[in-house]
Amino acid sequence: MLFKYLYTTTRFYSGSVGKVRAQKYVLTKYFQGEPKKSDFKIVEEELPELKDGEILTEAQYLSVDPYMRAYMIGYKLPTDMIGGQIAKIIASRNKNFPVGKYVTASFGWRTHTVCNPEEPPSLGFLPLTLVPEVKPHPVSLALGVLGMPGNTAYFGLKEICRPKAGETIAITGAAGAVGSHVGQIAKILGCRVIGFAGTDEKCQYLKEIGFDHAFNYKTADIRAALKEGAPKRVDCYFDNVGGEISSTIINFMNKNGRVAVCGSISSYNDNMLPKATILQPALVFKELQIEGFLVNRWIDRWEEGVNANLNWLHEGKLQYKEKIYHGFDNMVEALVGILRGENTGKAVVKVK
């Protein structure tokens, strides 16, 4: 059994909660191609008793995101697997974080965690925050439109693309957690929105949530699609995939266009980087601005993004989809699934 632990949930501000045994994924081999179960070990560890200011949490939902595939090469093995989660506080010695509340944090792929919420995280780069009231929506949205993907879309679009009403934005990976959110915010801001996704079903979903045009990049002629969807060419490009499609879009942009580079999922599983048409002529002659970013750049404005997205959600201006996998033992399958494009919207793993 994966869940071998003993705890008492009725203790609040208690110095003793009994022995808690957590399980966690430890990466023991660098990924070659797609991630595999054999790249990991599931390790059991006994957690220390709570000190003043600390909380004990139990994971409810774990996030799987494309960046996980790319980032792990930067860690010395063996290392705990990174990632965000929604956890329920089951014991606390911190009056600001009472039992029964939910938090989001970069705890990684693990079942239970002891931490001091007011100290910097030891793993990952996102802050530990209490989950706001989201009813009637599911709490899992704190890993999606009300979490890291939502803030990635919000800040990446507004701060780097800086779209103006009437401009045209192109988005690749448009049916994913970030891309689908970017497109909806762009529509709120008065833009023409073109999305590229990997199936006809995903393209239909994009049209349902307000995209002006959506094209299946696997079957469409990309340049012909751009001519159809962007008759005045592209002013902003939100790049989630990299590769030749990005080169084509960037070469189709207007002068003084802005490009926000969020990721390059098209090559994450490749052992050799693909070749693509050079960008320098377009960058020079069109005087384009192209900028990569990590969302933790705006960590001091985190609540701004969450609250903006929450308000739009309550106003009915944002829609979402979730792909929910089940079981702590299915983390690797879920990660592989998003890298293959199985998800529309945000993918999460329900722990139990």
URZI-V133932 format. One record per pair of residues at least 4 apart in sequence whose ideal C-beta (glycine too) atoms are under 6 Angstrom apart, sorted by the first residue. I is the first residue (numbers start at 0). J is the second residue. If there is no record, write none. Layout:
i=I j=J
i=I j=J
This chain:
i=1 j=22
i=1 j=327
i=1 j=328
i=3 j=20
i=4 j=19
i=4 j=20
i=5 j=17
i=5 j=18
i=6 j=16
i=6 j=17
i=6 j=19
i=7 j=16
i=7 j=17
i=8 j=89
i=10 j=16
i=10 j=90
i=11 j=98
i=12 j=92
i=15 j=48
i=16 j=55
i=16 j=90
i=19 j=46
i=19 j=111
i=20 j=43
i=20 j=45
i=21 j=44
i=21 j=46
i=21 j=109
i=21 j=110
i=21 j=111
i=22 j=41
i=22 j=43
i=22 j=110
i=23 j=42
i=23 j=79
i=23 j=109
i=24 j=39
i=24 j=41
i=24 j=80
i=24 j=108
i=25 j=40
i=25 j=42
i=25 j=77
i=25 j=79
i=26 j=39
i=26 j=71
i=26 j=78
i=26 j=80
i=27 j=40
i=27 j=77
i=28 j=38
i=29 j=72
i=30 j=34
i=32 j=268
i=33 j=268
i=33 j=335
i=34 j=38
i=34 j=331
i=34 j=334
i=34 j=335
i=36 j=331
i=46 j=113
i=49 j=53
i=49 j=92
i=51 j=92
i=52 j=93
i=52 j=115
i=53 j=92
i=53 j=113
i=53 j=115
i=54 j=88
i=54 j=91
i=54 j=93
i=54 j=96
i=55 j=89
i=55 j=90
i=55 j=113
i=56 j=86
i=56 j=88
i=56 j=112
i=57 j=87
i=57 j=89
i=57 j=111
i=58 j=84
i=58 j=86
i=58 j=110
i=58 j=350
i=59 j=85
i=59 j=87
i=59 j=350
i=60 j=85
i=60 j=139
i=60 j=142
i=60 j=347
i=60 j=349
i=61 j=84
i=61 j=348
i=62 j=82
i=62 j=83
i=62 j=142
i=62 j=347
i=63 j=333
i=63 j=334
i=63 j=337
i=63 j=346
i=65 j=262
i=65 j=264
i=66 j=70
i=68 j=267
i=68 j=338
i=69 j=267
i=74 j=78
i=79 j=107
i=80 j=107
i=80 j=108
i=81 j=107
i=81 j=123
i=82 j=107
i=82 j=108
i=83 j=105
i=83 j=125
i=83 j=142
i=83 j=147
i=84 j=106
i=85 j=101
i=85 j=103
i=85 j=141
i=85 j=142
i=86 j=102
i=87 j=101
i=88 j=96
i=88 j=98
i=88 j=100
i=91 j=96
i=91 j=97
i=91 j=98
i=96 j=116
i=100 j=129
i=101 j=130
i=101 j=138
i=102 j=127
i=102 j=129
i=103 j=128
i=103 j=141
i=103 j=146
i=104 j=127
i=105 j=120
i=105 j=122
i=105 j=123
i=105 j=125
i=106 j=112
i=107 j=122
i=108 j=330
i=116 j=127
i=124 j=295
i=125 j=147
i=126 j=298
i=126 j=301
i=130 j=138
i=130 j=141
i=133 j=140
i=136 j=140
i=139 j=347
i=140 j=144
i=140 j=145
i=141 j=145
i=141 j=146
i=142 j=146
i=142 j=347
i=143 j=148
i=143 j=176
i=143 j=345
i=144 j=149
i=144 j=180
i=144 j=308
i=144 j=319
i=145 j=149
i=145 j=305
i=145 j=308
i=145 j=309
i=148 j=176
i=148 j=177
i=148 j=345
i=149 j=180
i=149 j=308
i=150 j=154
i=150 j=294
i=150 j=304
i=151 j=155
i=151 j=177
i=151 j=294
i=152 j=156
i=152 j=177
i=152 j=180
i=152 j=181
i=153 j=304
i=154 j=158
i=154 j=297
i=154 j=304
i=155 j=159
i=155 j=259
i=155 j=261
i=155 j=292
i=156 j=160
i=156 j=181
i=156 j=184
i=159 j=259
i=159 j=290
i=160 j=235
i=160 j=257
i=160 j=259
i=161 j=257
i=162 j=166
i=162 j=168
i=162 j=185
i=162 j=188
i=162 j=190
i=162 j=235
i=164 j=189
i=166 j=190
i=166 j=234
i=167 j=191
i=167 j=229
i=167 j=233
i=167 j=234
i=168 j=185
i=168 j=190
i=168 j=192
i=168 j=235
i=169 j=193
i=169 j=233
i=169 j=236
i=169 j=248
i=170 j=178
i=170 j=181
i=170 j=182
i=170 j=194
i=170 j=237
i=171 j=195
i=171 j=238
i=171 j=239
i=171 j=240
i=171 j=244
i=172 j=178
i=172 j=239
i=172 j=240
i=173 j=178
i=173 j=194
i=173 j=195
i=173 j=196
i=173 j=205
i=174 j=179
i=174 j=196
i=174 j=201
i=174 j=343
i=176 j=344
i=176 j=345
i=178 j=239
i=179 j=344
i=181 j=237
i=182 j=192
i=182 j=194
i=182 j=210
i=183 j=208
i=183 j=317
i=185 j=190
i=185 j=192
i=186 j=192
i=186 j=209
i=187 j=316
i=191 j=211
i=192 j=210
i=192 j=211
i=193 j=212
i=193 j=228
i=193 j=229
i=194 j=205
i=194 j=210
i=194 j=213
i=195 j=214
i=195 j=216
i=196 j=201
i=196 j=202
i=197 j=217
i=197 j=340
i=199 j=215
i=201 j=343
i=202 j=213
i=202 j=215
i=204 j=343
i=205 j=210
i=205 j=213
i=206 j=210
i=206 j=213
i=208 j=318
i=212 j=228
i=214 j=219
i=214 j=224
i=215 j=219
i=216 j=244
i=219 j=224
i=221 j=244
i=221 j=247
i=222 j=247
i=224 j=228
i=225 j=229
i=225 j=251
i=229 j=233
i=232 j=251
i=232 j=253
i=233 j=251
i=233 j=252
i=234 j=253
i=234 j=256
i=235 j=257
i=236 j=248
i=236 j=258
i=237 j=259
i=238 j=245
i=238 j=260
i=239 j=261
i=239 j=262
i=240 j=264
i=240 j=265
i=241 j=245
i=241 j=263
i=241 j=265
i=241 j=266
i=242 j=265
i=242 j=273
i=242 j=275
i=243 j=275
i=246 j=275
i=246 j=276
i=249 j=278
i=249 j=281
i=250 j=281
i=252 j=256
i=252 j=285
i=254 j=285
i=254 j=286
i=255 j=286
i=256 j=287
i=257 j=288
i=258 j=289
i=260 j=291
i=266 j=272
i=266 j=273
i=268 j=338
i=278 j=282
i=280 j=284
i=281 j=285
i=282 j=287
i=292 j=296
i=302 j=306
i=311 j=316
i=311 j=317
i=312 j=317
i=319 j=344
i=320 j=343
i=320 j=344
i=321 j=344
i=321 j=345
i=322 j=342
i=322 j=346
i=323 j=347
i=323 j=349
i=324 j=329
i=324 j=333
i=324 j=348
i=325 j=349
i=327 j=350
i=329 j=333
i=330 j=348
i=333 j=348
i=336 j=341
i=337 j=342
i=337 j=346
i=342 j=346
